[in-house]
Amino acid sequence: MTADDKKTPRNTEFLSPEVFDGKIKIGKPASSAGGIAAVTSSLKISVKQMGLGRAVSSLLEVNQKNGFDCPGCAWPDPDDRRSMVEFCENGAKAVAEEATLKRITKEFFAEHSVVDLSRQSDFWLSQQGRLTQPMFLPDGASHYQPVSWEKAFAIVGGALKALTSPNEAAFYTSGRTSNEAAFLFQLFVRRFGTNNLPDCSNMCHESSGYALTQTIGSGKGTVSLKDFEFADCIIVIGQNPGTNHPRMLTTLQQAARRGCRIISINPLEEAGLKRFRHPQEISGILGRGTRLASHHVPVKINGDVALLKGIQKAILEAFVPAIDLEFIGQYTEGFESYRENMAQESWGKIVEGSGIPEQDIREISEIISRSKAMICCWAMGLTQHENAVANIQEIVNLLLLGGHFGRPGAGACPVRGHSNVQGDRTMGICERPTSRFLENLAREFEFTPPQEHGLDTVETIEALNRGAVKVFFALGGNFLSATPDTAYTAQGLIGSELTVQVSTKLNRSHLVTGARALILPCLGRTELDLQAGGLQFVSVENSMGVVHSSEGRLSPASADLLSEPAIVAGIAKATLGLDWDGYVADYDRIRDRIAKVIPGFEDFNARIRIPGGFILPHAVRDQREFLTPSGRALFTVHEIPRLNLSPGQFLLATIRSHDQYNTTIYGMEDRYRGIHQGRRVILMNADDIFAQRLTDGEIVDVVSHHRDVQRRAKNFRIVTYEIPRGCVAAYFPETNVLVPIDKIAEGSKTPAFKSVVVSFERVALEV
């Protein structure tokens, strides 16, 4: 440890660099997605990271029935007609990140102190390569040191056994974890004695699950990929499929070509919903591509309740034949209160709240009223607001109004993010487990699971800051960069006794740590998993409830890597003396236990070997059965949110660039929005720039305002962009520092990443 390191407490000097990069170039936003540029980008990064031969062999295995599931998004694979190239541009980038030939060894950590690494950008960290061996950061040390797996497990087990209560530990899970690892992980945590199982769902689609469970009795979407072949109207709201779920564009293209009307509702008009140039078609390479959205509705940030209520009000007023009264009478409750509220709702409030003229709302309503089979798709643009649950329940209201549940081509479609985030929840990764799940677990494993609810993600951060959580264990993910209120989250992590990260790549969560820290490197989705019982495969569940196998083909990045089930089993043995070696030797044994605990997984080992997998049962989709207390779907009533911004204040939504997936930064380009060679930008309406006496290209600090507390993100460039007045957008994780820890969705407790009140302060900086 150097003298300087002794003077400055480790991990507190730098959370992430906030230096403006003067290389940023601004171009014209793209008018289409895909095309030759997508092919070129995919090949360039794949060959750079993996080499030509490895790139070709890896990409031909992605999303194939006998291959591995893409480490990226959870969009489902076609049941049949899979092409040889069943991946998108960002899927290729995800594979390249994991299958890179670059390696991080003990020599790397000996050369770079934690403070030195903290000074590097998130992009730089991700580009250093795969982690290859367990590393330990002792109390007071400045550098990570190599450690054996046996010693690493002993450190974790010793720390957990020393706690006064099991509730003094929290066990986080990311969406990349397999079903087998997730099930084993939650079993260990509950055998240890706590339900502290926060996960990435808490920060993304928790609002969807909460809202849907209340109204239709199931927290999952109600459509299959096949339904998109029968829909005559698809609403894509609060979602950017061109960047976040690019393979969805193929599905939308097929729908558009047969005459389905696609309505895009989003503050930004994203390239992926303008036109799609399919990279596997001649017309996609040489032509203009296919027009997707017939209408784009530029709703204000968090204007969705107002807009959706306006659409429904117009239908109730002018398009009565579109209302499925037979369905409503047989399957729903609360309709009269709902209809009365809609009749009393003011068009003035609707227009003011949404930013959309009444005539435009009525035009959209007419299209929707003619639909006989409508699907509504959404993502984090709806789920990350204080009134997120209301946003989704207004979608449910709209679908119920037309009877769009339990019939082909119709239903609710929350488009989940990471490739197994839905499967993790199905496997029991949840801080609020159902009594039925706990009863099944108790019967199968002959122990009494803890009954009290555990901590979600926000509650875990608060508990860390109170000193109530002393050990933090993350099975995947980049917790610090993914969570809100970055400085506050970091403060909590730094105050803990031990932080443990199971990872494939270096990230910022390895650098802002507890008094002691461990990095436990694991196998990736692309790699061979050879155990004592032979080669193993795992399973995942996609956004539409299809469970299928995933088997890597590449040699592991290091002989010292362990699989996630093996790491969980090692911790379980060191902590509780459990002998789970049999589960590690043969994952069929894990699946046998899953089949006895979780409904829908009966005969799991036989069904998972069916090419393409199997689909889980869904009462709403399969037989129009609503598993609510009354047995009926519920119409709900919500007030239009009122946002009182002071002069000079705006509503900020955090967004991804096209060159990232979640917190992983693939590069410094956002080709679709015309942002090149940098990320510290604020997208802002030209009239707002003028009114604030700012100029395009000016550098500002962004300051958020919540309950008399201000948070600051430094050195952002103002960029003129087509976005509703009063609204701005910027990339995360750079702006997560602005998101208040206590600004969360009512009911679901999801952080309000998409509605942060901000203002701007000029910076004396020459570009």
N, C-alpha and C positions, 0 to 999 in steps of 0.2 A: 504494500500500500504506500502510495506517495504521500508527501507532506500535504499536497493540495487536497488529496482525497480524504485525509484525516480532518481537514478544516471544513470541507463541504460534505454533509451527510450524503451517503450513497443514494442514488435514485431521485434526489429532490432537485438537482440542478437543472435537468432538462427532461421535460415530458416528451416533446418532439420539437424539431426545428421550426421556427416561425419566420424564417427569412424569405422575403419575396424574391422570386426568380425572374429576373429581367428578361429572360429568353422567351417568355410567353408570347405566342403569336395568335392573333384572332382572325379567323376566316369566316366564310359564309357557312351557315348550318347546311347539312346535307338534305337533299330532297328525297332520298330513298335509303333503305338499308340493304345490306347484303352486297351482291355484285362482285366484281373482280377485286375490289378493295378488301372485301372480307376474306377472299381466298388468299390474297397476297399477305395480309396481316397474319392469318393463321399459319401459313407456311413459313413466314419469316421468323416468327417467335418459336415455332416448333423446331425448326432446323437449328436455330441459334442455341436453344436450350438442350436439345436431345441429339442432334446430328441427324442426317438424312434417313439412314436406315432405321434407327430407333424411332424416329418420328413417324415414319410410314407404318411400321408394324404396330406401334401403340395406337395410333388414330384409327386404324382399321378394326381395332378391338372395342372401341368406345361404344357403349349402348347396344352392342350386339347380344343376341340371346345367349351366346356362350362366352361372352367377354366380360368386361368390367363396367360398372355404372360410372358415368361421368362424375368427377368430383365437384362439379358445379351445381347447376340448378336442378329442381325437382320436376321439371316438365316431363310428362310420361312419354314412353316410347310407343311407336305404332305396334298394334297387335300383330300385324302382318306387313308385308310390303316394305320391310326395312331395306334401305339402300346400303351399299358398301360404306358410304360416308354418312354416318348417322350422328353427326356432331355439328355444332355451330362454331363461329369464330371464338367466342368466349369459352366454349367447351375445350377447344384446342389449346387455348391459353392456360386453362386450369390443368389440363393434362401435362403440358409443357412445364409448368411450375413444379408439379410433383415429380415428374420423370426426368428432371434436369440432370445433367451430368456433373454439375457443380457440387462440391462437398464442403461442409464445415467440420473441421476436426478439432482435436484438443489444442493443436498448434494455433488455430485461429483464435481461440479464447485466451490462450496465453499471450498472444500479441495485442489483443484489444480488451481494455478494461470495460466494465459495465458503463461507466460514465462516458468513455469514448464512443461506445456503440450507441448510447442515447443521443449523441449529437448527430447521428446519421438519420436520413429520411426513412420513412416506411418503405419506400420503393427500394432504396439501397439495401435495407435489411433483408427484404424478400429475395433479392437477387444474389445473395451470397451462397445459396445452395441448400442441400439437404443436411439436416442434422444427422450425425452418425454414431454418437455414443452418449450415454448418460453423463450429465454435467451437474456439479454441485457448487453452490455459492455459499460458503460458510458465513457465519455471523462476523461482520467486520471486514470481510475480504473485498477486494476490488475486482477480482477476476474469477470467472467460473473455473472449476477444476474437474478433471475426469473422476468418475466414481464408478464402482462396479454396480451391476444391477442388484446384487445381494445387499450391498451397503445402502443403495438408494431406497430399496423397499424397507430396510430396517429404519432409516431416517423417517420415512412417512409413518410406518407403524408405531415407532416410538413417540412421535409427536401426537398422533391420534390417541394413543393409550394414555398419554399424560394429561389429556383434557379433563376438566371437571365434569363436563357433560358432552354427549355426542353432538348436541346442538351448537357447540362451539366450533364446529367444522361446517364448511359449505362445499358442495360438490357440483361444479358447473359442467354442462355438456353442450357441445356444438352440434350442428346438424350433419356433420360429416361422419359421425359415429355409426357403425353398422347396428342392425337389430340385435345381433348376438352380443356385441360389446355393451350396448345400452342396457339390455336386460340383465346381464351379469353385473353391470355397474350399479344399477338401482337396487339389485338384490343385496349386494355388499353394503351399500349405504344404509339400507333398512335393517340389515342384520347388525350393523354397527349401532343403529338406534336413532336415526333421524330421518326426517323427510326434507332436509335442506338440499333440494335438487333443483336449483335454478338452471335455466337453459336459455338458448338463443330464442326459443319461441316466446319467452317473456317479453322480448324486445321487438318482435316482428308481428306474428299472426295470433298472438294471445287474444287480441280484441276480436278476431274472427271467430275463434273457438267459443269465447264467452258469449258473443252475440248470437251465434247460431244455436248453441245449446239452449239458451233461454227461449228462443222463438220456434225452432223446429225440432229440438230434442237431440241434435247431433252436432258436434263441433267441427265436422269435416264437410268438405264440398259435396255436392249431390249429383255431379255429372261425371261421365267417363269421357275419354277421348273420342269414342264413337259418337257421342251426342253432338259433337261439333259438325258431324256430317248431316245432321237433321235440323239444326237451328236455322231459322230464317232471320233472326236478329241477334247480334252479339254486342253487348255493351262492355267496353274495356275502360274501366274507371280507376284513376289513381294508380296507374301501372305503366311502365315503359318496357314493353316486351322486347323491343329491338336491342336493348342493352342487357336487360336483366334475365330474360327468358327467350333468347333468339329463336329457338326451335319452334316456339309458338307461332312464329310468323308463317311457317309452312302451313300450319293448320288454318290460320286466318286466310292465307292466300287461297287455299282450296275452298273455303267457305265463300269468299268474295267472288270467286270465279263462277260459282253456281248461283249467284244472285243474292246471297245473304247480305243484309245490311249491317255494317259494322259502325258503331258509334264510339268515337274516342272522346272521353271526358277527362281532361287533365289541364293544369295551368300551363304546361309547356306542350307545344305540338311536336312530338318526337318523330324522328325520321322513320322509325320502324312502323309507324301507323299511317304514314303518308303513302309510300310505295315500298314494295319488297321485290328485290331482284334476286331470285333464287339462284344461288351459285352453281347448282347442278343443272340449270337449264340454259340453252343458248340465248333465249330472250332475257335471261337474268344477267348474262355477261355482256351482251351486245345491245340489248334493248332498254326500255325505260322501266321494265318491271310491271308489277300488278298494283293497281291502286287498291288500298285496303279500306281505310275509313271513308265512308260516304259523307260523314259529318264529323267535324272536330268542334268540341264545346270547351272553350278556354275558361273554365270555372276558376274563380279566385281560390287561393289556398284556403282550405277549410270551409269552402262554400258548398260542400257536397250535400249536407242536410237540406240546405235551402233549395238547391237545384233539384234534388230528388223529390222533395215535397212539391215543388212546382210542377214537375212532370206528372206526379200522381194527381195533383189538383186539377190539372188540365184534362187528364183522362176522365176523372170523376165528373167534370163539368161538360165536356164536349164529346167524349167517346165512350158513352155508357155501354154500348154493345161489346166493348173490349173487356169489360169486367166479368169474370167468371163466377157468377153468383151461385151456380150449382156447387162448384168446388168450395167456395167460401162458406156456404151453408153446411156442407158435409164435413169439412176438414179444419175449419179455423174458428177462432174466437176473438173477440175484441174489435170486430169490424165496425160496429155502430159508433163506438167511441172514437175510433180512428177516422171514420168518415165525417163525424161532427167536427173533429179538430181540423181536418182538411178544408171543410167548408168555411171555417172561421179564419183560416190562415190568410194573411194579407199578401196580395201580389207585390205590394211595395216592399215588404220585408223579404220576400223571395228574391226579387230582383236585386235589392241592395245586398243581401247576404251572399248571393251567388255571383253577382257581377254579370249576369246574362240577361238580355232583354226578354220581356215576356213573350214577344212574338217568336223568338228563337226557341224558347222553351216549349211553346205550343207546337212548333214544327217538329221538334224531336218527339214530343208526346204522340203526335199523329203516326209517326213511323212505328213507335213502340206499340201503339194501340192495334196496329194491323198484324202484329206478330202472333203466330200460333205456337211458336216454340222459341223461347228466348233464353239465352245464357248471359248472366252477368259475371264478369271477371274483375277481380281487384287485387291489389297488393298493398304495399306499405303507404301509398298515398292516401289510403283511407284508415289504416289501422294505427297510425302513430300521431293521433291528436287526443286532446283531453276528452272530446266527444266521439272518439273512434267507435265505440259500441253503437252509438246512435247512427253513425254513418252506415254501418253494416246492416243494422236493423231496418233502416229505410230501404236498402236494397231488398231485404226480405219482404217488406211491405209491398214493394213494386212487383216482385215475383208472385206473391200471394194474390195480388189484385187480378192478375191474368191467369192464375192457376198453373204457374210455370214450375211445378214440382212434380216429380214422379211420373214423367212422361218423356218420350224420346226427344232429344234436342233442347231440353229446357232444364234450368236449375241454377244453383249458386256455385261459383267456381273461384274460391280463394286460391290464388296462385302462389304456392309456398316458395320459399327461397332455396335454402341449401338442400342437397340431394336426399337426405334422410331425416330432415327435421320433423316430418310428420311421423316417420317410423319410430323415432326416439320417443315421442309422446305416446304412441301406441304401446311401446315396450315398458312404459311406466316411469319415464323420466318426467316427473311432475311433482311440484311441491305440495299440490293439493290432490292427492290420489283419491279415487272413488272408494267407497266402502267395499264395493264388490271386488275391485282389484285387490285390495288388501286381504279380503277374506280368501280369495283364490290363492294368493301368495302364501298366506298362513297355512292353509290346508296342504298345499303341495310341499312346502319346505319345513313344516312343523316348527314354526316359531311365531311369536306375536309381534307383528310389525308395529312401529310407532303410529299412533292414531292422529296426533295433533298435526295441523298443517305446518309445513316448513317455510323456508324463506324463498321468495322469488328473487329475480335479479336485483331490482331496486332495493328490496329489503336486505339483501345480502350486502350491498354496498353500504347501506346505512349501518348495518350491524358491524361491518368491518371498522367503520369510523367510530363506533361506540366502544370497540374492543370486545364486543360480544362474540365475534367470529375470529378465531385465532389461527386456524389452518384453512387455507383456500386451495382446493384441488380442481384443476380444469382438464377435462377430457376433451382436448381439441379446442380450437378457436383462438381468438386474440381478444381476451376479455377486456383489457384496458381500452383498446381502440374501438371496440364495438359498443361500449356502454356510454351513457350520458355523463355530463358533468365531469370531464376527464380529470381535472385537477383534484376534485373531491374523491373520485374513485381511486386515483393514485395515492392519495393521502391514506385511504383505508387500507390499501394493499401494503403500503410501506409500514403501517402500524401492526401488521400481523406477525405471527411467529414463523410461519412457514408458508410459502407459496409453491405449488407444484403444477407444472404445465406439461401435458402430454401432447407432443407436437411433431410435425414433419419438417417445418421451416422456422427460421428465426423470425420473431416478431417483437413488438414493443412490450408485450406482457412479460417477456423474459428479462426486461431491463428495469422495470419498476416493480420491485419485489418486497417480500417480507424480510425479516431479519435473516432468514435463511431461504434458499430457493433451490429447486430442482428442475432441470429440463430432462424429460424422459422421451427419447425419440422413438417413434413407432413406424410400423409399416404403412405405406400408402395404399390407396385403393387400386393403384396400377400394378402392385407387386405381388409376386408369388408368396403364398403363406404356407410354408412347410412346417408342420408340427409332427409330434411323435407318431400320430396316427396317419400321417401322409399329408398330401396337399389338401388345403382347406379352402372353402369359399364362404362368403357371408351373404346376407340378404339385406335389402333396403325396401322402403315403401315410398312410392312417388306421390305427387300432389293429388292423385285421383284414386288412391287406395289400392294400387296394384303392387303386390309384393313379389319381388323377383330376385334371382341370385346375381352375385357380382364376384368375379374371380380374376385376380390380377395375373399378368403374364410376364412381367419384367423381373429380372433378378433384383433383389433388395439393394437399396443404396448402400447398405453396410451389413456385414455379418453380425453386428452388435445391435441390430434393431429387434424389437419385440412387437408382436401384434397387440392390438388394444385388449382383447380378451386375456392375453398372457400378462399384460401389465396389471389389469384389474385383479386377476387371480394372485399375482405376486403381492399386491397390497393387502388382499384379503387374508393371505396366509400370515404375513408379517403383523397384521393388526389383530386378527381374530383366531388365528391358527387353523383357518379353513383349508382343507385340502381339495382344491379345485383343479388339480392337474389333469384329471380326466376330461373336464370341460375344454381345457386348452388343447389336449391331444386330439380331440374329435369334436368339432362344433355341432355335429348331429346331436350330441348329448345335451347341449344348450337348447337346441331347437325342440327336442323332446319335452323339455320342461316348459318351454314357452307354450307348446301346444296344450298343455294341461292347465295353464294359468289364464291365457288370453283368448277370449272367444273369437272365432273366425280363423284360428290357426290350427284347427284340428288336422291331424295327419300331415303336419307341417313338412316333415322331411321328404315325404313322397311328392307333395304338391309343389314344393320349391324346386324340384328337379324337372318340372314340366317347362319346356322352353317358353320363355316369356312370363312365367310365373302364374299367379292367380290373383283375383280381385277379391278384396274383403267385402263382406255383406254390408249393406247400407239400407236401413229400414225406409228412409224417405225415398231414396232413388228406386229401390226394388219393389216396394209395395205400398207406397204412399202412406206409410205409417209414421206418425210423429210421436216420438217417445218423450213427450213433455208430461208434466203431472196430470194434465187434463186429457191427454191423448190427442190434442188438437194443436195445430200451428197457431202462433200468436201474432196478431197485429199489434203494433206498439205505437205510442205517441211520443214525439220528441219536439222540443222547442228549437227554433232556429238559433244557433249560437250567435251571440253578440260580442264582437271584439272591439273594444274601445282603445284604439291606438292614439297615442298623443302625437302632436305635430312632429314630423321628422322620424317617426317610427314606422317599421315595416314588419311584415310577417315572413319569416325565413323558413324554407323547407330544405332540409339536407338531402342530397341526391348522390347517386353514383356517377362516375364518368364511364365512358365506354371501355376504358382501359383498366377496369378493376372489377373484382367480384367480392362483395361484402367488404372486408377491411384489407383484402389483398390487392396491392397496386401492381398491375402488370406492366404499366408504362405511363408516359406523361401525355398521352394523346386522348382527346375526346373528339374523334373524327366526325361523329354525327352532329355535334353541336358547334363544330368549328373552333374548338379550343385546343391549341397545340403547345407542346413543350412546357407545360406547367399546370398547376392545380389551384393555386390560391387566387380564385376569381369569385366575384359576386355578379350573378346575372340579374339585370335590373332594367325596368321599362325606361325608354328614352325620355318620356315626359316626366317621370319621377326624378331622373338624373338632372334634368333641367330645373325642375321645381326646387330641388335641394341645393342648387347652385354647385353641383358636382360636374365633372367632365368624364367622358369615356376615357378609360385608361388611367384615371387617377387612383392613387393608392390610399386605402383607408384601413383603419382598425374597425372591426365589427364588435359592437357591444350589445349583449342581450340584457333584457330587463324582466325581472320576475320577483315579486314580493320585496321590492326595495333592494334587491341584490343585483349587482352588475357583474357580468362575466365578459371576458375579452379574448378575441382572436385577432392576431396582429397581421398586418401587411397583406391585404387583399386588393386585387385590381378590379375596378368597376368595369363591367362589360355590358354594352347595350344589347338587349335581347328581347324577343317577343314573349312577354310575360305580363299577366294582368297588373294593373296599377295597384300599388300598395303591397306587392308581393316581390320577394327576391328568392334566389336559390343559390346554393353553394355546395361543394363536395364535402362528404364525410370521409374519413374520420377527422379531417382538419377542423371542422366546425362543431364536432361533438362537445368541445370544451364549452360551448355556448348553451347547451341544452340543460336546463335546471333539473336536478335530481328529483325535485318534488313537483314537477309538472308532468303528471301522468294521466293516462286514460281512466275515466271513471269505470270501476268494475274490473277491468282487465289489468290495470296498473302498468300498461305499456308506456314507456317514455314518449313524450310528445316531440319526437324528432322533426316532425313536419309542420310545426306551428310555433316557432320561436320568435318572440317579439325582439326586434333589434333596431339599433340606430347606427350611424356611421360617424367616425371622427377622422379628419384628415391627418395624413402622415407626411412629414417633411422628408420625402424620399424621392430621389431622382432615379428614373428608369433609363 
